[in-house]
Amino acid sequence: MAEAPRWLLTRDFRLMWWSQVLSQVAEGVSKLALLWFVYAVTGSPLKTTVIGLLLTLPPILFGPFIGVVVDRFPKKVILIGSDLARGVLIGVIPCLVSVEHFTVASLYGLTFLYGVATALFVPTLSSVVPFMVNRPQFTAANALLQSTTSIGIILGPAASGLGIAFSGSQDVLCINALTYFASAACLLPIRLHGQEKREPSSLAEERRFFGQLLEGMRWALVSRQAILVLIVLASVYTFGSGAFTTLFPVFGRHLLGLGPVEIGYLWSWLGTGLLLASIGLVRVSAWDLARRLSVIAISSALAGVALVGVTWTQDVRIASLLVACVGLGFGTWTPIAWGIIQEVAPPGLVGRVMAVYTAVATATSMLGMTVFGWVAESFGSVPSVLGIGVVMGVLAGGTVWFRGQVGGDRDELKQ
């Protein structure tokens, strides 16, 4: 482990990082192909948001149960199985379906099952961090994992846009299955250290699946009020960011008149901003809680201002810089919030707490997609983008308030 590159922290984390690079590129390719296919067939922004809604519905429906599964079963098996399932659902199956039968309805069904696999993957990914790196490295590890999301956004949509233009959405999805399978292969050699040292909170609850489910929900929503506030702020974040990323092709086409290739490149600028934020957060991993929350507040305000600016320009170059600023603003929340939960929650509860966190946050993400999709269809893209900018401003203010409540001390969250 000492021989691993320092910036990738440990040998096992390095393998996880490369797996996530491939997985996120595959996700970036799939997402644009799915969204573009639905929008090209229906011409409806609201029907396009159904893709985003179907991806976020599984964590809401199954989130707490998934958390128990993550804490009870081998995390490595869950990660590998999730990647294989996503490759089959959004890759192999579209290859086997004829063009005549590859309808929006069938794509909706596959997308929902894909969302179930992703709902298993995300809390598992966050819960393995404490088993691969040391506590002071949690924020850095989360930031590095988010950098893979950035790389996926930079490379995935651009590759997807080119593929759609020259071959079509269905062929892009077929070829993309190989990327998911390669991601699963990278996970095979990883070792997770110390999983057997999990600390059960009570024998009675540990023996029952339902008891474990209630334990995780009670810990996240009742026992730790500061964690509850963190989850509420996460909901504000996903309410705006989920809507923006889901409706991105609609905004690009309506505001700037772009086609799939140009939208893919513009989406890459969003990934560039996320990547810059991730790199910056690696250096602030050991900062105290107050300074990390200040980073979120400042970056969220920046994203809000940049979103307002997007509605005022027709110049693609200026829009690209503004979208990069939006990505920079979006990129600070998740690594810091995940790091706080990983620092505070007992190792045997991280999966359940993260599943509750994800379920609540994705519920508001779904609400945001619906609200801003309806606004875009009824009143146009400008009011929708402006509304998302206001949401990011609210997040900045809420984070400043939260910083004052906890006093900047991580130990306050444990009370």
N, C-alpha and C positions, 0 to 999 in steps of 0.2 A: 504493500500500500504506500510505503514511503517513496517508491519509485514513480508513482503516478504524477503527472504534471500538477503543480500546485494550483493552477487556476481551475482544474477540474477536481481538486480536493482529494479524492481517493480513487483507487483502481475500480471499485464497483460503481462509484458514482460516474466515472468516465464512461463505462459501458452503458449505464443508464442514460447518460447525456447523448451519446451517439444514437441510441435507440430512439430517444425522443426527437432528435433532429429528423430522422427518417419518418417517424410517425406524424410529426407536425407538418412536414412537407406534404405527406400524403393527405393530411386533413385539409391543408390549404388548397390542394388540387381538387379534392372532392367537394369542398364547400362551394367554390365558385362554379364548378360544373353543375352541382345540384341547383343552386340558386338561378344560374343563367338558363338552365333547361326549363325550369318552371316559369320564369318570367318570359322567356321567348315563346312558350306555348300559350300561356294565359294572358300575358300583357297586364297583369294585375299585381301592384305592389303588395296588396293585402294577401293574395294567394301565395306570393313569394315568401312572405313572412311565415307561412305555415311550415316551411322547411325548418326555420329557426325554432318555431314552437315545438315541433316534433322532436328536435334534438334536446330541448330543455325539459320536456314533459317527463321522461323517465326518472331523472333525479328527484323530481317532486313526488312522483308516485311511489317510488321504491327507495328513496334516499336513506331513511333510517334503517331499513332492512339491509340495504347494501353495506351500511356502516358495520353492522354486526358481522356480516359475511367477511368483510375486510379484516376485522379484528380476530376472527375465529379460524380462518383458513389461510393457507400459504399465499403470501402476497405475490411472490414471484409467479406462481401458477396463474393467479388472476390477471396479472399484467400481460403475460404471454397469451393467455386465452383471449383476452379482450382484443389484442392486436390481430390475432388470427381471425376472430369473428368479424371484425370490421373489414378486413381484407376480403372475406367471402361475401359479406352483405353488400358492400358498395363497390366490389370489383368483380368477383367471379360470377355472381348471379346476374348482374347486368350484361355480362358477356354471353350468358346462356339464353337471354330473353331476346326474341326477335324485335326488330325495330317497330313493327306494327303493334306489338303488345307492350312495348316499353312506354307506358302511359304515366301521366302525372300521378294518378291514383296508386299505381304499383310502386312508383318512386316514393310516395309518402309512406307506404308500408315498410319498405326497406329502410327508409330514413329513421323511422321510429325504432326499429330493432337495432340499427346502428347507434342510436342514442342510448339504448339500454347498455350496450357494450361500453360506450364511452362513460356512462354513469358509473359503471364498475371501475373503470380505469382511473378516473380523476382522483377520488379519495384514496385509492390504493397508492397512487403515485405520491401524494402528499404524505401518506402515513409511513412510507419506507425511508423518508429522509432521515429521521432520527436513528435508523439502523445502519446508515452509511457514513454519516459525518458527525462531528462533535457539535455540541450545543452552540458555541459562538459562531458556527458556520451555517446555521439554519437559514438565515436571510440570504446569505451568499448562494447557498445551494438552490433555494427557491428562485433566486434571480437568474442563476445559470439555467435552470429548467425553463424559466420563462423566456430566456434567450433563444431556446429552441422553437418556442412559439413564434418569436420574431423572425427567425430564419425561415420557418414554415410560411409565414405571411409574405416574406420577401420573395421566396422562390416559388412557393406553391401556386398562388394565383397567376403569376406571370407565365409559368409553364402551362397552367390550366387554360389561360386565355389563348395562348398560341395553339394549344391542342384543339380547343373548341373551334377556333377560326379555320383550322386546316382539316379537322377530322370529325368533330362533333362531340357533344357531351358524353354520349354513351361510350365511345371508344376511349375517351380520356379516363372514365371511371374504370374500364376494364384493365387498362395498362397500369393504373395506379395501385391495383391489388398487390403487385410485386413489392411495392415500397412498404406496405404494412407487414408483409411476410419477412422482409429483411429486418424490419424493426424488431419483430418477435425473435429473430435469430440472435440479435445482439444481446437480448436479455438472458439467453440460456446460461452464460458463464457467471452471472452475478451471484454474490453471496451476501445475505443480509445477516448482520451480526447482532446477537443479543435478543432475538425474538422470544427465546424461551424465558426471558426474565420479566415477562409481562406481569404486572401486579393487579390481580383481581381485587375489586373493591369489597365484595362480599361473596361468601360461598353460595348463598341462596340464589343470588342473581346470576352468578357465574354459570350455574348449571342449567339455566333456562334461557333459551333464545329470546323470548319476549322480555324477560327480566333484563337482559343485556341491552336490548333496544331501549327500554325505559331509562336505564342507567345513563346511556349516552345522551338522550334527549334532556333528561333532568340536569345533567352536568352542564350542558351547553346553554340551556334556556332558563334554568332556575337557579342553580347553585352559584353560578358565576355571572353576576349582572353585567360586569364589564365585557365578558365574552358575548353576551346577548346584544349589547350596544354595538360591538364589533360586527356582529352578524347583520344588524339593522343597517349599519353604514355600508356593508358589503352589498346589501340589497339595493341601496341607492346607486351604488357604482354599477351594478349589473343592469339596473333599470335603464340607464343611459347607454352604457357601452355595448350591451347585447343588441339593443335596437340599432345602434349605428353600424356595427359590423354586419348584421343581418341585412340591413337595407342599403348597404354600401353600393351594390350594383345599381340600385334604383336611383340613389343620389347622384352617382357618377353619370348616369345616362341623362337624368333630368336637368341637373345643374350645369353640366359641362358638355353634354352631347357626346359622350364617349361610347365606343364599342367594347367588346369583350377583351381585346388585347390591351387597349388603353386603360380600361378599368383594372385589369390585372397588374399593370405597371403602377397605377396609382395606389392600389392596395399594398403594393410592395413598399411604398413610402410609409404607410401605417406601420408595417413591420419594421422598417428602419428606425422609426421613433421608439417602438417597443424594445428593439435591440439596444439602442443607446441607453434607455432607462435601465435595462437589465445589467449592462456593463457597469453603469454608475452605482447600482445597488450592491454589487459585489464588494465595493470599497466601504460601504456604510454598514456592513453586516454586524459589526461589533458596536455600533452606536447605541446610545441609550434609547429608551422608548420614545421620549419626548422629541428627540431630533428626528427619529424615523417617521413619527407622525407628522412633523413639520414638513418633511419631504413630500408626503402624500398631499397635504393641504396645498402646497405651492404648485405641485404638478397638476393637481385637479383643476385649480384655477386657470393654469396655462391651457389645459385642454378645453375648458369652457370658452375662453377668449378665442382660441384657434377655430373652434366650431362656428362661432359667430362670424369670423373672418371668411370661412369657406363660402358662406352665403353671399358674400359681397364681391366675389371675383369670378371672372370667366377665363382667366389666364391659368392654363394647366400647370405651368411652372410654379406660380404662386400657390395654387391649390395643393400642389405636391408638398411644398414646404409646410403649409398649414396642416395637412394631413399627418405629416411627420411629427409635428408638435402635438397633435391629438394623440398619436401613438405614444409619445413621450409622457403625456399626462396619464394615459390609461395604464402605462407600464409599471407604475410604482405600487399600486394597491395590492395586488395579489401576492407578490413575494413577501412583503412586509406583514400582511395579515396572516398568511400561512405560517410565517416564522413565529409570530406571536402565539398562535395556537399550538404549534409544535413545542414552544418553550414552556407553556403553561400546563397543557394537558398531560396526564400520565401516559406513557408510551402505549399501554394497553387500551387507551380510550381515544387515541388520535383518529383512528379510522371512523369511529362513530361520531365524534365531534365534527370532523371534516364532512361527513355525509350530511349531518344536520345543517351545517354551514352551506354546503352546496345546494341542498334541497331548497332552503329558504331563499338563497340568492338567485337560483335559477327560476324560482317561481316569479320573482319580481322581474327577472330578465324576460320571461314570457309575457308578463304584463306590459313591459316596456315595448317589446316588439309589436304587440297588439295595438297599443295606444298610438305609438308613433307610425306604425304602418297605416292605421286608420287616418291619422292626421295627414300623412303623405298622399293618400288616395283621395281624401276629401278636400284638402286645402292646398296641397302642393308640398314639394320637398323643402322649401325654405322654412316654413313654420316648424316642420318636423326637426330639422337640424338645429334651429334656434332653441327648440324645447330641450333637446339633448344637451345643448350648451348650458342651459339654466340648471339642469340636473347636476352637471359636473360642478357648477358653482355652489349648489347646495351641499354636495359632498365635501367640498373644500371647507365650508363653514362648519359642517358637522364634525369634521376631523379636528378642527381647532377647538371646538367645544369639548370633544372627547379627550383631547390632550390635557385640557385644564382639569377634567374630572379625575383622571387617573394620576395626575401629578407627574407624569413622565416616568413613573417607576414601574418596572415590569412586575415587581412583587405585589403591587396593588391589584393586579389582575388575578392573583392567586387567592385573594381574600374572599 
